[in-house]
């Protein structure tokens, strides 16, 4: 069993990425954290074929992270039709 096929390693990675998202709020690390958590849950559930291959784990992580990022952007991102207006220039007095 390799290091990458242990479920709790992915959960710790998800926790670290979630903490990083709190420190650097960019809504990017949250997608990666959710992707890592989903891969960890899949490994814990024992999905066949996932634990044996690093490439399968990387693909599952990439797809889960992309889908999670898209979902996070839809839920928390700029709404359709929302425009930011600036009334003044901060450099002018």
Secondary structure by P-SEA (a helix, b strand, c coil): ccccccaaaaaaaaaaaaaaaaacccaaaaaaaaaaaaaaaaaaaccccccccaaaaaaaaaaaaaaaaaaaaaaccccccbbbbbccccccc
